[in-house]
Amino acid sequence: MAFGDREVRRLLGKGINHYGLIENRDRIVVAVSGGKDSMLLLWLLRERLRRVPINYELVAVHVDPGFDTRIALELETFFKDEGFAYEIIRTDYGLRAHGPENRENPCFLCARLRRSALFKKARELGCSKIALGHNQDDMIETFFINICYGAQVAAMMPKQEFFGGEIAIIRPFALVSARNILKMCEDLGLPILPTSCPSASKTKRSEIRAMMEDLLRKNPKVRGNIYHAMSNVNLEYLPPTLPVRGKRGP
């Protein structure tokens, strides 16, 4: 087993245990887009069942945004061949989000609709958790997107509860880099299906990703330093809150 693959497994387990993401008898929806992160997450969460003293159930769920139905068909074949329980939700969310009335922010609407579909399906399946494939790079990129474009210090949470705790979104790859995930997918021979979204390369995330890649080329430790900084906030050395834009003070 390659060192990088062992490191992915180690950090996956560390993230699950440290953030309390999975408990005995959990029923978990694993949202599978077909990309490297969700494919490997589904594979490793099932593999992990052989090594841990708890039991949980997984259901792979793919929300087809309607761009290219071949992706849903390929995923369905993969799920069947590998023996995964699965559900395919066919929608037109991507097409609607890229319609003429919503050209400014298609990603926001598409993501909101897909997440609503996942919540609904989790309820139908009796699942209390939805596992997403966001990795450490995604969490750092979100942090900078919120700073640069949202004027707030915020990021993704490894675990976030909704509806009074009825359902929780979990991100077991919170400590794992995108690079190591891609390498392990290639080592395992897992299929990685290309995105068919027309906005995939035109987002704010792609701009931040280019910035991060430049920083990491100069110093690979930057990724870990930024992630640790997100939970090591020294408020004594940050300026006090400014008035909300557009509002006058008292």
C-alpha positions as a LaTeX table, in Angstrom:
\begin{tabular}{lrrr}
\hline
Residue & $x$ (\AA) & $y$ (\AA) & $z$ (\AA) \\
\hline
Met1 & 0.00 & 0.00 & 0.00 \\
Ala2 & 1.41 & 3.41 & $-0.99$ \\
Phe3 & 2.24 & 5.89 & 1.77 \\
Gly4 & $-0.22$ & 8.44 & 0.36 \\
Asp5 & $-3.05$ & 5.89 & 0.49 \\
Arg6 & $-2.25$ & 5.05 & 4.11 \\
Glu7 & $-2.22$ & 8.76 & 4.89 \\
Val8 & $-5.68$ & 9.23 & 3.33 \\
Arg9 & $-7.09$ & 6.39 & 5.43 \\
Arg10 & $-5.41$ & 7.74 & 8.57 \\
Leu11 & $-6.70$ & 11.29 & 8.07 \\
Leu12 & $-10.17$ & 10.04 & 7.16 \\
Gly13 & $-10.33$ & 8.13 & 10.44 \\
Lys14 & $-8.86$ & 11.03 & 12.38 \\
Gly15 & $-11.43$ & 13.44 & 10.97 \\
Ile16 & $-14.34$ & 11.08 & 11.68 \\
Asn17 & $-13.21$ & 10.50 & 15.26 \\
His18 & $-12.11$ & 14.06 & 16.09 \\
Tyr19 & $-15.28$ & 15.70 & 14.79 \\
Gly20 & $-17.63$ & 12.90 & 15.87 \\
Leu21 & $-19.00$ & 12.38 & 12.37 \\
Ile22 & $-20.17$ & 8.74 & 12.41 \\
Glu23 & $-21.74$ & 6.72 & 15.22 \\
Asn24 & $-22.91$ & 3.15 & 15.63 \\
Arg25 & $-26.11$ & 2.31 & 13.70 \\
Asp26 & $-26.02$ & 5.48 & 11.60 \\
Arg27 & $-27.76$ & 5.40 & 8.24 \\
Ile28 & $-25.84$ & 7.67 & 5.92 \\
Val29 & $-26.59$ & 9.10 & 2.50 \\
Val30 & $-23.34$ & 9.51 & 0.55 \\
Ala31 & $-23.85$ & 12.19 & $-2.09$ \\
Val32 & $-22.03$ & 10.94 & $-5.20$ \\
Ser33 & $-21.48$ & 13.30 & $-8.11$ \\
Gly34 & $-19.06$ & 11.04 & $-9.97$ \\
Gly35 & $-16.02$ & 13.18 & $-9.17$ \\
Lys36 & $-12.91$ & 11.92 & $-7.39$ \\
Asp37 & $-13.92$ & 13.05 & $-3.89$ \\
Ser38 & $-17.36$ & 11.48 & $-3.67$ \\
Met39 & $-16.31$ & 8.27 & $-5.44$ \\
Leu40 & $-13.41$ & 7.70 & $-3.05$ \\
Leu41 & $-15.47$ & 8.69 & $-0.01$ \\
Leu42 & $-18.14$ & 6.10 & $-0.82$ \\
Trp43 & $-15.47$ & 3.44 & $-1.38$ \\
Leu44 & $-13.50$ & 4.16 & 1.81 \\
Leu45 & $-16.53$ & 4.49 & 4.09 \\
Arg46 & $-17.57$ & 0.97 & 3.08 \\
Glu47 & $-14.01$ & $-0.35$ & 3.33 \\
Arg48 & $-13.71$ & 1.19 & 6.81 \\
Leu49 & $-16.57$ & $-1.01$ & 8.09 \\
Arg50 & $-14.15$ & $-3.97$ & 8.11 \\
Arg51 & $-11.77$ & $-2.18$ & 10.49 \\
Val52 & $-13.94$ & $-0.36$ & 13.03 \\
Pro53 & $-15.92$ & $-1.70$ & 16.02 \\
Ile54 & $-19.15$ & 0.03 & 14.95 \\
Asn55 & $-21.67$ & $-0.65$ & 12.21 \\
Tyr56 & $-23.40$ & 1.81 & 9.90 \\
Glu57 & $-25.30$ & 1.70 & 6.61 \\
Leu58 & $-24.53$ & 3.60 & 3.42 \\
Val59 & $-26.78$ & 4.62 & 0.55 \\
Ala60 & $-25.16$ & 6.26 & $-2.47$ \\
Val61 & $-27.36$ & 9.04 & $-3.87$ \\
His62 & $-26.70$ & 10.82 & $-7.15$ \\
Val63 & $-28.64$ & 13.97 & $-8.00$ \\
Asp64 & $-28.52$ & 14.22 & $-11.80$ \\
Pro65 & $-28.61$ & 17.97 & $-12.67$ \\
Gly66 & $-29.84$ & 17.17 & $-16.19$ \\
Phe67 & $-26.84$ & 18.20 & $-18.28$ \\
Asp68 & $-25.70$ & 14.75 & $-19.42$ \\
Thr69 & $-27.75$ & 11.69 & $-18.48$ \\
Arg70 & $-24.84$ & 9.38 & $-19.41$ \\
Ile71 & $-23.16$ & 10.21 & $-16.09$ \\
Ala72 & $-26.15$ & 8.93 & $-14.12$ \\
Leu73 & $-26.19$ & 5.76 & $-16.22$ \\
Glu74 & $-22.46$ & 5.14 & $-15.68$ \\
Leu75 & $-22.85$ & 5.68 & $-11.94$ \\
Glu76 & $-25.82$ & 3.31 & $-11.80$ \\
Thr77 & $-23.72$ & 0.63 & $-13.50$ \\
Phe78 & $-20.86$ & 1.23 & $-11.04$ \\
Phe79 & $-23.19$ & 1.04 & $-8.01$ \\
Lys80 & $-24.74$ & $-2.21$ & $-9.24$ \\
Asp81 & $-21.43$ & $-3.84$ & $-10.14$ \\
Glu82 & $-19.88$ & $-2.96$ & $-6.77$ \\
Gly83 & $-22.94$ & $-3.87$ & $-4.71$ \\
Phe84 & $-23.75$ & $-0.45$ & $-3.28$ \\
Ala85 & $-27.26$ & 0.46 & $-2.23$ \\
Tyr86 & $-28.14$ & 3.49 & $-4.31$ \\
Glu87 & $-30.73$ & 5.99 & $-5.50$ \\
Ile88 & $-30.62$ & 8.13 & $-8.66$ \\
Ile89 & $-32.58$ & 11.41 & $-8.54$ \\
Arg90 & $-33.14$ & 12.75 & $-12.06$ \\
Thr91 & $-33.77$ & 16.52 & $-12.20$ \\
Asp92 & $-33.47$ & 19.58 & $-14.42$ \\
Tyr93 & $-31.84$ & 21.66 & $-11.67$ \\
Gly94 & $-28.70$ & 22.46 & $-13.63$ \\
Leu95 & $-30.66$ & 23.51 & $-16.69$ \\
Arg96 & $-32.99$ & 25.68 & $-14.63$ \\
Ala97 & $-30.09$ & 27.28 & $-12.78$ \\
His98 & $-28.46$ & 28.21 & $-16.11$ \\
Gly99 & $-31.68$ & 29.57 & $-17.56$ \\
Pro100 & $-31.90$ & 33.12 & $-18.97$ \\
Glu101 & $-33.48$ & 34.49 & $-15.77$ \\
Asn102 & $-30.61$ & 33.30 & $-13.57$ \\
Arg103 & $-27.37$ & 33.91 & $-15.45$ \\
Glu104 & $-25.63$ & 35.88 & $-12.69$ \\
Asn105 & $-25.44$ & 33.11 & $-10.08$ \\
Pro106 & $-26.35$ & 29.67 & $-11.48$ \\
Cys107 & $-24.18$ & 27.78 & $-8.97$ \\
Phe108 & $-26.07$ & 29.09 & $-5.92$ \\
Leu109 & $-29.48$ & 28.00 & $-7.21$ \\
Cys110 & $-28.27$ & 24.63 & $-8.48$ \\
Ala111 & $-26.51$ & 23.84 & $-5.18$ \\
Arg112 & $-29.58$ & 24.86 & $-3.15$ \\
Leu113 & $-31.92$ & 22.71 & $-5.22$ \\
Arg114 & $-29.59$ & 19.69 & $-5.11$ \\
Arg115 & $-29.17$ & 20.00 & $-1.35$ \\
Ser116 & $-32.95$ & 20.19 & $-0.86$ \\
Ala117 & $-33.28$ & 16.99 & $-2.91$ \\
Leu118 & $-30.67$ & 15.29 & $-0.70$ \\
Phe119 & $-32.49$ & 16.34 & 2.47 \\
Lys120 & $-35.78$ & 15.01 & 1.10 \\
Lys121 & $-34.22$ & 11.70 & 0.03 \\
Ala122 & $-32.43$ & 11.28 & 3.38 \\
Arg123 & $-35.78$ & 11.63 & 5.15 \\
Glu124 & $-37.40$ & 9.08 & 2.81 \\
Leu125 & $-34.57$ & 6.60 & 3.46 \\
Gly126 & $-34.51$ & 7.13 & 7.22 \\
Cys127 & $-30.97$ & 8.51 & 7.10 \\
Ser128 & $-29.88$ & 11.04 & 9.71 \\
Lys129 & $-26.62$ & 12.02 & 8.00 \\
Ile130 & $-25.53$ & 13.14 & 4.55 \\
Ala131 & $-21.84$ & 12.65 & 3.75 \\
Leu132 & $-20.36$ & 15.11 & 1.26 \\
Gly133 & $-16.98$ & 14.70 & $-0.43$ \\
His134 & $-15.59$ & 18.17 & 0.31 \\
Asn135 & $-11.88$ & 17.91 & 1.07 \\
Gln136 & $-9.51$ & 20.18 & 2.98 \\
Asp137 & $-8.73$ & 22.24 & $-0.13$ \\
Asp138 & $-12.47$ & 22.85 & $-0.66$ \\
Met139 & $-12.83$ & 24.07 & 2.92 \\
Ile140 & $-9.87$ & 26.44 & 2.60 \\
Glu141 & $-11.14$ & 27.75 & $-0.74$ \\
Thr142 & $-14.57$ & 28.43 & 0.80 \\
Phe143 & $-12.84$ & 30.30 & 3.62 \\
Phe144 & $-11.15$ & 32.66 & 1.14 \\
Ile145 & $-14.26$ & 32.99 & $-1.04$ \\
Asn146 & $-16.19$ & 34.24 & 1.99 \\
Ile147 & $-13.41$ & 36.66 & 2.91 \\
Cys148 & $-12.81$ & 38.01 & $-0.60$ \\
Tyr149 & $-16.37$ & 38.05 & $-1.92$ \\
Gly150 & $-18.64$ & 37.78 & 1.14 \\
Ala151 & $-16.87$ & 40.15 & 3.55 \\
Gln152 & $-17.02$ & 37.61 & 6.38 \\
Val153 & $-14.76$ & 35.07 & 8.05 \\
Ala154 & $-16.60$ & 31.78 & 7.52 \\
Ala155 & $-15.99$ & 28.34 & 6.05 \\
Met156 & $-17.52$ & 24.86 & 5.75 \\
Met157 & $-18.09$ & 22.86 & 8.93 \\
Pro158 & $-16.94$ & 19.24 & 9.25 \\
Lys159 & $-20.35$ & 18.59 & 10.80 \\
Gln160 & $-23.41$ & 20.82 & 10.55 \\
Glu161 & $-26.87$ & 20.00 & 11.90 \\
Phe162 & $-30.14$ & 21.02 & 10.28 \\
Phe163 & $-33.83$ & 20.91 & 11.24 \\
Gly164 & $-33.11$ & 20.85 & 14.96 \\
Gly165 & $-30.60$ & 18.02 & 14.62 \\
Glu166 & $-32.84$ & 15.76 & 12.52 \\
Ile167 & $-30.24$ & 15.61 & 9.75 \\
Ala168 & $-26.52$ & 16.42 & 9.81 \\
Ile169 & $-24.20$ & 17.11 & 6.91 \\
Ile170 & $-20.78$ & 15.55 & 7.49 \\
Arg171 & $-17.50$ & 16.03 & 5.62 \\
Pro172 & $-15.21$ & 13.07 & 6.46 \\
Phe173 & $-12.45$ & 14.33 & 4.11 \\
Ala174 & $-12.02$ & 17.58 & 6.10 \\
Leu175 & $-8.37$ & 16.73 & 6.84 \\
Val176 & $-7.50$ & 15.19 & 3.45 \\
Ser177 & $-5.94$ & 17.09 & 0.53 \\
Ala178 & $-7.39$ & 17.01 & $-2.97$ \\
Arg179 & $-4.04$ & 15.86 & $-4.35$ \\
Asn180 & $-3.94$ & 12.74 & $-2.17$ \\
Ile181 & $-7.56$ & 11.92 & $-2.99$ \\
Leu182 & $-6.84$ & 12.03 & $-6.72$ \\
Lys183 & $-3.73$ & 9.86 & $-6.29$ \\
Met184 & $-5.65$ & 7.23 & $-4.29$ \\
Cys185 & $-8.49$ & 7.15 & $-6.84$ \\
Glu186 & $-5.91$ & 6.42 & $-9.51$ \\
Asp187 & $-4.23$ & 3.75 & $-7.36$ \\
Leu188 & $-7.57$ & 1.99 & $-6.78$ \\
Gly189 & $-8.67$ & 2.36 & $-10.39$ \\
Leu190 & $-11.91$ & 4.09 & $-9.41$ \\
Pro191 & $-13.78$ & 5.77 & $-12.26$ \\
Ile192 & $-13.72$ & 9.56 & $-12.19$ \\
Leu193 & $-16.50$ & 11.02 & $-14.30$ \\
Pro194 & $-16.01$ & 14.50 & $-15.79$ \\
Thr195 & $-18.40$ & 17.25 & $-14.78$ \\
Ser196 & $-20.83$ & 18.37 & $-17.44$ \\
Cys197 & $-21.59$ & 21.71 & $-15.76$ \\
Pro198 & $-20.93$ & 24.64 & $-18.14$ \\
Ser199 & $-19.91$ & 26.88 & $-15.22$ \\
Ala200 & $-17.35$ & 24.51 & $-13.70$ \\
Ser201 & $-14.31$ & 26.51 & $-14.84$ \\
Lys202 & $-15.82$ & 29.98 & $-14.46$ \\
Thr203 & $-16.47$ & 30.19 & $-10.73$ \\
Lys204 & $-14.94$ & 32.24 & $-7.93$ \\
Arg205 & $-13.70$ & 28.92 & $-6.55$ \\
Ser206 & $-11.52$ & 28.38 & $-9.62$ \\
Glu207 & $-9.94$ & 31.81 & $-9.07$ \\
Ile208 & $-9.17$ & 31.06 & $-5.43$ \\
Arg209 & $-7.89$ & 27.58 & $-6.39$ \\
Ala210 & $-5.36$ & 29.13 & $-8.77$ \\
Met211 & $-4.17$ & 31.41 & $-5.97$ \\
Met212 & $-3.80$ & 28.48 & $-3.59$ \\
Glu213 & $-1.91$ & 26.39 & $-6.14$ \\
Asp214 & 0.61 & 29.22 & $-6.49$ \\
Leu215 & 1.07 & 29.43 & $-2.71$ \\
Leu216 & 1.44 & 25.67 & $-2.34$ \\
Arg217 & 4.11 & 25.51 & $-5.02$ \\
Lys218 & 6.19 & 27.87 & $-2.89$ \\
Asn219 & 5.42 & 26.26 & 0.48 \\
Pro220 & 3.39 & 23.00 & 0.82 \\
Lys221 & 2.86 & 23.70 & 4.55 \\
Val222 & 0.54 & 26.60 & 3.72 \\
Arg223 & $-2.50$ & 24.28 & 3.36 \\
Gly224 & $-2.22$ & 22.90 & 6.89 \\
Asn225 & $-1.38$ & 26.31 & 8.36 \\
Ile226 & $-4.49$ & 27.90 & 6.87 \\
Tyr227 & $-6.73$ & 25.05 & 8.00 \\
His228 & $-5.42$ & 25.25 & 11.57 \\
Ala229 & $-5.81$ & 29.04 & 11.53 \\
Met230 & $-9.56$ & 28.65 & 10.89 \\
Ser231 & $-9.96$ & 27.15 & 14.38 \\
Asn232 & $-7.26$ & 29.26 & 16.05 \\
Val233 & $-8.77$ & 32.73 & 15.89 \\
Asn234 & $-7.22$ & 35.41 & 18.11 \\
Leu235 & $-9.97$ & 38.03 & 18.42 \\
Glu236 & $-7.70$ & 40.32 & 20.45 \\
Tyr237 & $-5.72$ & 41.02 & 17.28 \\
Leu238 & $-8.66$ & 41.60 & 14.94 \\
Pro239 & $-10.39$ & 44.97 & 14.48 \\
Pro240 & $-13.79$ & 45.59 & 16.08 \\
Thr241 & $-16.89$ & 45.15 & 13.95 \\
Leu242 & $-17.66$ & 47.91 & 11.45 \\
Pro243 & $-21.21$ & 49.18 & 10.88 \\
Val244 & $-23.19$ & 47.26 & 8.27 \\
Arg245 & $-22.64$ & 48.74 & 4.82 \\
Gly246 & $-25.26$ & 51.27 & 3.86 \\
Lys247 & $-26.42$ & 51.84 & 7.45 \\
Arg248 & $-25.56$ & 54.87 & 9.49 \\
Gly249 & $-24.35$ & 54.61 & 13.04 \\
Pro250 & $-26.41$ & 55.87 & 16.01 \\
\hline
\end{tabular}
